[in-house]
Amino acid sequence: MNILRKILYPVAFLYGIVISIRSALFSLRLLKSTSFKVPVIVVGNLSVGGTGKTPHIEYLIRLFKDKYNIATLSRGYGRKTKGYFIADSDSTSQMIGDEPLQFKHKFFDLPVTVCEKRVKGVEQILKDFINTEIILLDDAFQHRYVKPGLSILLTDFYQLYTKDHLLPVGNLREYRSGANRANIIIVTKTPIVLSPIEKRDILLQLKPKPHQSVYFSYITYGELKPIPSTTKIITVKPSSALLFTGIANSYPLEDHVKRTISAVQIMKFADHHEYTLQDLGTIKFEFERMMGSNKILITTEKDYMRLRNSEFQEFLASLPVFYIDIEIAFHGEDKEKFNHQILEYVRENLRNH
């Protein structure tokens, strides 16, 4: 922990007092949590970004979409709008945020909505899409005005919340004890090969409660996909690449690209970075300085959502820009157990409804 963060301990202490008071107000029901008749599933974390919420939401969408009518609700982080919006073919990241836009891009028929006030958002979804059977709340673990039927908490394998501290000393939005509200804890971004000893050690650190299930997931990577506007298509394996990202934790992607391409240069921007033409100019300058004739630019699917603006298309058309989409998978029997637990929760609650 660096010196600056140690200096910020008094700020973290004050922040913790505020968080504790807020939590107590919800526990005493002085602040109201609203329940809904349809199954509401929250996916979130204790830390600030980087645990893999988006691919886990997408996993749930794939699990449900052929069985139930589902809708997603996000805050729409980074958007320039306010209030409730329904994503459509004309939506941009400035209108709804990059993560909801990615959901809509992949699952066009899915009702994708954003609203910073989640209670209002859920109520509006149930009015606009009256056949909705399941609502997935993206990044709403701390948004306690909605009482979810099932809470899924994500924690990074390499940055477990048990080893972290409150903001601004660490990256935690609330005390570690907040994890007790979760029904399911998923340890994300694990190595593809995970030993039973490693699992046991993590379980000893997490100390799950009797009501909690713990699962382990890892990232799988798709093929390189050219962005639609590019005219520079590489037909042979690239010898070098410039990887630029604006996501919280890019280290798994960096490792993956380095395993597949011999020479990789990395440019990092802040999480949810809103790209400008100046940024693209800098990226192009660094790219042109690189050696090699079959070099490419690589970014994430989430970053691509922020690059789809019309003002960037002409600029990007002259560059070989590719993005990689990702999915999550579970280790061993975790997939079957996780799917069973989720589907049982939905079936039971729909029957009760």
C-alpha positions as CSV (number, residue, x, y, z in Angstrom):
1,M,0.0,0.0,0.0
2,N,1.5,3.3,-1.0
3,I,2.1,6.3,1.4
4,L,-0.7,8.4,-0.2
5,R,-3.3,5.7,0.5
6,K,-2.1,5.4,4.1
7,I,-2.5,9.2,4.6
8,L,-6.1,8.8,3.4
9,Y,-7.1,6.4,6.2
10,P,-9.0,9.2,8.1
11,V,-11.1,9.8,4.9
12,A,-11.8,6.1,4.6
13,F,-12.8,6.0,8.3
14,L,-15.3,8.8,7.7
15,Y,-16.6,7.2,4.5
16,G,-17.0,3.9,6.5
17,I,-19.1,5.8,9.1
18,V,-21.4,7.1,6.4
19,I,-21.7,3.6,4.8
20,S,-22.5,2.0,8.2
21,I,-25.2,4.5,9.0
22,R,-26.8,4.0,5.6
23,S,-26.7,0.2,6.0
24,A,-28.2,0.5,9.5
25,L,-31.1,2.7,8.1
26,F,-31.9,-0.1,5.6
27,S,-31.7,-2.8,8.3
28,L,-34.0,-0.8,10.6
29,R,-36.3,-0.2,7.6
30,L,-36.0,3.6,8.0
31,L,-34.9,3.5,4.3
32,K,-37.2,1.4,2.2
33,S,-36.3,-1.6,0.0
34,T,-38.9,-2.3,-2.6
35,S,-39.7,-5.9,-3.5
36,F,-41.2,-7.0,-6.8
37,K,-43.3,-9.9,-7.8
38,V,-41.0,-11.0,-10.6
39,P,-37.6,-12.6,-10.0
40,V,-35.0,-9.8,-9.7
41,I,-31.4,-10.9,-9.9
42,V,-28.6,-8.5,-8.9
43,V,-25.0,-8.9,-10.2
44,G,-22.5,-6.7,-8.5
45,N,-19.3,-6.4,-6.4
46,L,-17.9,-4.7,-3.4
47,S,-15.0,-3.1,-5.2
48,V,-14.9,-0.4,-7.9
49,G,-15.1,-2.1,-11.2
50,G,-13.0,-4.8,-12.9
51,T,-14.6,-8.0,-11.6
52,G,-16.3,-9.0,-14.9
53,K,-19.9,-8.1,-14.3
54,T,-20.7,-7.7,-18.1
55,P,-19.7,-11.2,-19.2
56,H,-21.5,-12.7,-16.2
57,I,-24.7,-10.8,-17.0
58,E,-24.3,-12.1,-20.6
59,Y,-23.9,-15.6,-19.3
60,L,-27.3,-15.2,-17.4
61,I,-28.9,-13.8,-20.6
62,R,-27.8,-16.9,-22.5
63,L,-29.1,-19.1,-19.7
64,F,-32.5,-17.5,-19.7
65,K,-33.3,-16.1,-23.1
66,D,-34.8,-19.3,-24.7
67,K,-36.8,-20.1,-21.6
68,Y,-38.1,-16.8,-20.2
69,N,-38.9,-13.2,-21.1
70,I,-36.0,-11.2,-19.5
71,A,-34.9,-7.6,-19.4
72,T,-31.8,-5.9,-18.1
73,L,-31.5,-2.7,-16.1
74,S,-28.3,-0.7,-15.7
75,R,-27.4,2.7,-14.3
76,G,-25.7,3.5,-17.6
77,Y,-22.3,4.5,-16.3
78,G,-20.7,7.3,-18.3
79,R,-23.8,8.3,-20.3
80,K,-24.7,11.9,-20.9
81,T,-28.4,11.4,-20.3
82,K,-30.6,11.2,-17.2
83,G,-33.6,9.1,-16.4
84,Y,-35.1,6.0,-17.9
85,F,-34.2,4.9,-21.5
86,I,-34.8,1.8,-23.6
87,A,-32.0,0.9,-25.9
88,D,-32.7,0.6,-29.6
89,S,-30.7,0.4,-32.9
90,D,-29.9,4.1,-32.7
91,S,-28.6,4.1,-29.2
92,T,-25.0,5.2,-28.5
93,S,-22.7,4.8,-25.4
94,Q,-23.3,8.5,-24.7
95,M,-27.0,7.8,-24.5
96,I,-27.1,4.6,-22.5
97,G,-23.5,3.7,-21.5
98,D,-21.1,1.2,-23.0
99,E,-22.2,-1.9,-21.1
100,P,-25.9,-1.7,-21.9
101,L,-25.0,-0.9,-25.5
102,Q,-22.9,-4.1,-25.6
103,F,-25.9,-6.1,-24.3
104,K,-28.1,-4.6,-27.1
105,H,-25.4,-5.2,-29.7
106,K,-25.2,-8.9,-28.8
107,F,-28.9,-9.6,-28.0
108,F,-30.8,-7.2,-30.1
109,D,-34.3,-8.5,-29.2
110,L,-33.6,-8.2,-25.5
111,P,-35.2,-5.3,-23.6
112,V,-32.1,-3.3,-22.4
113,T,-32.9,-0.4,-20.2
114,V,-31.0,2.2,-18.1
115,C,-32.1,4.3,-15.1
116,E,-30.1,5.6,-12.2
117,K,-33.2,5.1,-10.0
118,R,-33.6,1.4,-10.0
119,V,-37.0,1.2,-8.4
120,K,-38.4,3.5,-11.0
121,G,-36.6,1.5,-13.7
122,V,-38.0,-1.8,-12.6
123,E,-41.5,-0.3,-12.4
124,Q,-41.2,1.1,-15.9
125,I,-39.9,-2.1,-17.3
126,L,-43.0,-4.0,-16.0
127,K,-45.2,-1.3,-17.6
128,D,-43.4,-1.3,-21.0
129,F,-42.8,-5.0,-21.2
130,I,-45.7,-6.6,-19.4
131,N,-44.6,-10.2,-20.2
132,T,-41.3,-9.7,-18.4
133,E,-40.5,-12.7,-16.1
134,I,-37.0,-11.9,-15.0
135,I,-35.1,-8.7,-14.5
136,L,-31.3,-8.6,-14.3
137,L,-29.9,-5.7,-12.4
138,D,-26.4,-4.8,-13.5
139,D,-24.0,-3.4,-10.9
140,A,-26.6,-2.8,-8.2
141,F,-25.3,-4.6,-5.2
142,Q,-25.1,-1.4,-3.2
143,H,-28.4,0.0,-4.6
144,R,-30.5,-1.3,-1.8
145,Y,-33.7,0.6,-2.6
146,V,-34.5,-2.5,-4.7
147,K,-34.7,-5.7,-2.7
148,P,-33.5,-8.5,-5.0
149,G,-34.7,-12.0,-4.9
150,L,-31.2,-13.3,-5.6
151,S,-27.8,-11.4,-5.2
152,I,-24.7,-12.5,-7.0
153,L,-21.4,-11.0,-5.7
154,L,-18.3,-11.1,-7.9
155,T,-14.7,-10.9,-6.6
156,D,-11.5,-11.0,-8.7
157,F,-9.3,-14.1,-8.1
158,Y,-6.2,-11.9,-7.8
159,Q,-7.9,-9.1,-5.8
160,L,-10.3,-10.7,-3.4
161,Y,-12.4,-8.3,-1.4
162,T,-11.1,-10.0,1.8
163,K,-7.7,-8.4,1.1
164,D,-9.0,-5.0,0.1
165,H,-9.8,-1.8,2.0
166,L,-12.5,0.9,1.9
167,L,-12.2,3.8,-0.5
168,P,-10.0,5.8,-0.9
169,V,-7.4,3.7,0.9
170,G,-8.5,0.6,-1.2
171,N,-11.1,-0.1,-3.8
172,L,-14.1,-1.2,-1.6
173,R,-17.4,0.6,-1.9
174,E,-18.5,-0.8,1.4
175,Y,-17.2,-2.9,4.3
176,R,-16.3,-6.5,3.6
177,S,-19.3,-7.5,5.8
178,G,-21.5,-6.3,3.0
179,A,-20.7,-9.6,1.3
180,N,-23.1,-11.3,3.8
181,R,-26.0,-10.0,1.7
182,A,-25.0,-12.2,-1.3
183,N,-26.7,-15.5,-2.0
184,I,-23.9,-16.5,-4.5
185,I,-20.3,-15.5,-4.6
186,I,-18.4,-16.0,-7.8
187,V,-14.6,-15.9,-7.8
188,T,-13.8,-14.5,-11.3
189,K,-10.9,-14.3,-13.6
190,T,-9.3,-17.5,-12.2
191,P,-6.6,-19.4,-14.1
192,I,-7.9,-21.9,-16.6
193,V,-6.4,-24.6,-14.5
194,L,-7.4,-24.2,-10.9
195,S,-6.3,-26.8,-8.3
196,P,-8.5,-28.1,-5.5
197,I,-5.9,-26.6,-3.0
198,E,-6.3,-23.1,-4.5
199,K,-10.1,-23.4,-4.3
200,R,-9.8,-24.5,-0.6
201,D,-7.5,-21.6,0.2
202,I,-9.9,-19.1,-1.3
203,L,-12.8,-20.6,0.6
204,L,-10.9,-20.3,3.8
205,Q,-10.3,-16.6,3.0
206,L,-13.9,-15.9,2.0
207,K,-15.5,-17.8,4.9
208,P,-18.9,-18.1,3.2
209,K,-22.0,-18.1,5.3
210,P,-24.3,-21.2,5.4
211,H,-26.7,-19.5,3.0
212,Q,-24.0,-18.8,0.4
213,S,-22.8,-20.8,-2.5
214,V,-19.3,-20.1,-4.0
215,Y,-18.4,-20.8,-7.6
216,F,-15.3,-20.2,-9.7
217,S,-15.3,-18.8,-13.2
218,Y,-12.7,-17.9,-15.8
219,I,-12.5,-15.9,-19.1
220,T,-12.6,-17.5,-22.6
221,Y,-11.7,-15.4,-25.6
222,G,-13.2,-15.3,-29.0
223,E,-11.5,-14.6,-32.3
224,L,-10.3,-11.2,-33.4
225,K,-13.1,-9.4,-35.1
226,P,-12.5,-6.3,-37.3
227,I,-14.6,-3.3,-36.4
228,P,-17.2,-2.8,-39.2
229,S,-15.7,0.5,-40.5
230,T,-12.2,-0.8,-41.0
231,T,-10.9,-1.4,-44.6
232,K,-7.6,-2.9,-43.4
233,I,-8.1,-6.6,-43.1
234,I,-5.2,-8.8,-42.1
235,T,-5.3,-12.3,-43.7
236,V,-2.1,-13.6,-42.0
237,K,-1.3,-14.0,-38.3
238,P,-0.2,-10.6,-37.1
239,S,3.4,-10.3,-35.9
240,S,2.8,-7.3,-33.6
241,A,-0.1,-5.5,-32.0
242,L,-0.9,-2.3,-30.1
243,L,-3.5,-3.2,-27.5
244,F,-5.4,-0.2,-26.1
245,T,-8.0,-0.5,-23.4
246,G,-10.3,1.7,-21.2
247,I,-11.4,-0.9,-18.7
248,A,-10.7,-1.3,-15.0
249,N,-8.5,-4.5,-15.0
250,S,-7.0,-5.4,-18.4
251,Y,-4.4,-7.8,-17.2
252,P,-6.1,-11.1,-18.3
253,L,-6.6,-9.7,-21.8
254,E,-3.0,-8.5,-21.9
255,D,-1.8,-12.0,-20.9
256,H,-4.0,-13.6,-23.6
257,V,-2.8,-11.3,-26.4
258,K,0.8,-11.8,-25.4
259,R,0.4,-15.5,-25.6
260,T,-0.9,-15.3,-29.2
261,I,1.1,-12.4,-30.6
262,S,4.9,-12.2,-30.2
263,A,5.3,-8.4,-29.9
264,V,2.6,-6.4,-28.0
265,Q,2.6,-2.8,-27.0
266,I,0.0,-1.6,-24.4
267,M,-1.8,1.7,-24.0
268,K,-4.1,2.0,-21.0
269,F,-6.9,4.6,-20.5
270,A,-9.2,5.0,-17.5
271,D,-12.2,2.7,-17.0
272,H,-15.1,3.8,-19.2
273,H,-12.8,6.3,-20.9
274,E,-14.6,8.5,-23.4
275,Y,-12.4,8.6,-26.5
276,T,-11.6,11.7,-28.4
277,L,-10.1,12.3,-31.8
278,Q,-7.0,13.4,-30.0
279,D,-6.8,10.0,-28.3
280,L,-7.2,8.3,-31.6
281,G,-4.5,10.4,-33.0
282,T,-2.1,9.4,-30.2
283,I,-3.0,5.7,-30.7
284,K,-2.4,6.1,-34.5
285,F,1.0,7.8,-33.8
286,E,2.2,5.0,-31.5
287,F,0.9,2.4,-33.9
288,E,2.7,3.8,-36.9
289,R,6.0,3.9,-34.9
290,M,5.8,0.1,-34.4
291,M,7.9,-2.2,-36.5
292,G,6.4,-4.8,-38.8
293,S,4.2,-5.0,-41.9
294,N,1.4,-7.1,-40.6
295,K,0.7,-5.2,-37.3
296,I,-2.8,-4.6,-35.9
297,L,-4.6,-2.6,-33.3
298,I,-6.6,-4.5,-30.7
299,T,-9.2,-3.3,-28.2
300,T,-12.0,-4.7,-26.1
301,E,-15.6,-5.1,-27.1
302,K,-16.6,-2.6,-24.4
303,D,-14.1,-0.1,-25.8
304,Y,-15.5,-0.7,-29.3
305,M,-18.9,0.3,-28.1
306,R,-17.4,3.7,-27.3
307,L,-15.7,3.9,-30.7
308,R,-18.9,3.4,-32.7
309,N,-19.6,7.2,-32.9
310,S,-19.9,8.5,-36.4
311,E,-17.2,11.0,-35.8
312,F,-14.6,8.2,-35.4
313,Q,-15.6,6.1,-38.4
314,E,-13.6,7.8,-41.1
315,F,-10.6,7.9,-38.9
316,L,-10.8,4.2,-37.9
317,A,-11.5,3.1,-41.5
318,S,-7.9,3.5,-42.4
319,L,-6.6,1.4,-39.5
320,P,-6.6,-2.4,-38.9
321,V,-8.6,-2.3,-35.7
322,F,-9.9,-5.5,-34.1
323,Y,-11.8,-6.3,-31.0
324,I,-12.0,-9.4,-28.9
325,D,-15.3,-10.5,-27.3
326,I,-15.1,-12.6,-24.1
327,E,-17.4,-15.0,-22.3
328,I,-17.1,-16.7,-18.9
329,A,-17.0,-20.4,-18.1
330,F,-17.1,-22.3,-14.9
331,H,-14.7,-24.8,-13.5
332,G,-15.7,-28.5,-13.2
333,E,-19.1,-29.1,-11.8
334,D,-19.7,-25.4,-11.0
335,K,-21.5,-24.8,-14.2
336,E,-24.1,-27.4,-13.6
337,K,-24.6,-26.5,-9.9
338,F,-24.7,-22.7,-10.7
339,N,-27.2,-23.2,-13.5
340,H,-29.4,-25.4,-11.3
341,Q,-29.4,-23.0,-8.4
342,I,-30.3,-20.0,-10.6
343,L,-33.0,-21.9,-12.6
344,E,-34.5,-23.3,-9.4
345,Y,-34.8,-19.9,-7.9
346,V,-36.6,-18.6,-11.0
347,R,-38.9,-21.6,-11.2
348,E,-39.9,-21.4,-7.6
349,N,-40.5,-17.7,-7.6
350,L,-42.5,-17.8,-10.8
351,R,-44.7,-20.6,-9.3
352,N,-45.3,-18.5,-6.2
353,H,-46.1,-15.5,-8.4
